[in-house]
Amino acid sequence: MQYAVIQSGGKQYQVQVGQTLALETMGVHSGPVVFDQVLLLVDEDKVEVGMPYIPGLKVTATVLQEVKADKIQVFKYKSKSRYRKLRGHRQKHAQVKITDIGTPVGAKHVSPVKSKKVAAKKLATKKTVK
């Protein structure tokens, strides 16, 4: 079983091939979409973790349709001042089907960042005037 964790719209999603998701609208109404911010790839026993992203790895998907979520009511009220406002909101979502989780082509394995040795600063000694 192969799956990946992608980042889209400030949120993270665990995706598999053939899965359908409702993501925040990306401005694309139809056609293929490529997600290049892949945080994690799991393929059977192999686990590859990006720092923060896996270089060269892309997840492709197709936009099926754009839908609106259920309406929520936003009611603002202040007591003793006769202030009332009732607003409604329907968030737009893009319904997306994951078609392929690509493998990194020509990308090197990401190794943990090695800590750099910081040279100790030499303290400047003040010359005394005699």
N, C-alpha and C positions, 0 to 999 in steps of 0.2 A: 504494500500500500504506500503510495507516494502522496505527500501533501506538502504544502508550503504555507508560510505565514507572510502575508503582504501588508503593506501600509497604503491606505488610500483615504484621503480626506481627514487626516489626523487620527484615524482609527486603524486598528489591526484586525485582519481577518484570516482565519485558517481556511485554506481552499484546497479542493481536490479537482481532478479533471472530471467534467460533467456536472459539477455542482452549480446551482443557480443562486445568486446572491442579490440582495437589494442594497446598492451602494448609494451614497450621496451623488446627486447629479454632477457629472463631470463636464458638461457642455457638449458632449458627443451624443447625437441622437440615434445613430445606428452605425453598424460596421464594427471592425475590430478595434480593440483597445489593448495597449501594452502597459503592464505594470512592471516597472524596473526597480521598485523599492521592495526587494524581497529580503526579509529578515532571517528566515529559517527555511531549510529544505531537509525533509526527512524522506529517505528512499530505502525502504525495508530496514536494514540495520545501520545504514550510513546516515549520520546527522551532520549537516553543515550549518554553522552559525555565522552570520555576518557581523561585521563590526563597523558600522551599524548595518550595512547592507552587503549582500553577496555580489561582488563585481561580475558583470557579464550575464547574470541570470535574469531571465525575463519570464513573466507569466502573461500569456495572451488570453483574451476573452472577447466575446462578441456581445454587443448591446442588443438585447431582445426588444425592449420597449421602455418607455418612461411612464412611471405610475406615480400617483399621489397617495400619501399615507392617509390614515383616518384623520378627521378634523379634530383638533384640540381647541378648547376654549380657554382664553386668557382673560381673567376677570380681575380688574383692579378696583379696589374699594378702600375708602378712607372713612372711618367712622366720624360722626358728628359734623361732617362738612358737606354732605350730599354729593360726594364725588364717587361716581361709578362709571367704569368703562368696560365694555364687553367686546372682545375681539376674537376672531377665529383664525386658525392657521393650518394649512395643509402642506407638509414638507414634500418636496419632489424627490423621487428616487429613480435610479436607473436600474432596471432589472438586467443582470449580467450573467452570462453562462461561461464558465471557465472551459477553454478548449485545449490548452496546452501548458504544461509546466516545462519550460526549456531547461537544458543543461548549460552550464557556463561553457562557452566556446572560447578556448585560448586563455581562460582566466586562471590565474594562479590561486592555489589554496591560500586562504586568508589565515595568517598565523597571528597569535596574540601580539599585541604591541609590547615590545621590550622596553623596560624602563631605561631611560638615558641617565648616565652617570653625570651628575652635575659637579663640575669642578668647584672646589671650595674657593671662595673669593679671598684673595689676600687682603688682609686689613692694611690699609695705608697708615704707616706710622708717621706721626708728626715730628718734624725735625725741631729740635729745641734750639733756640738762639741763645748763644752765650755771650 
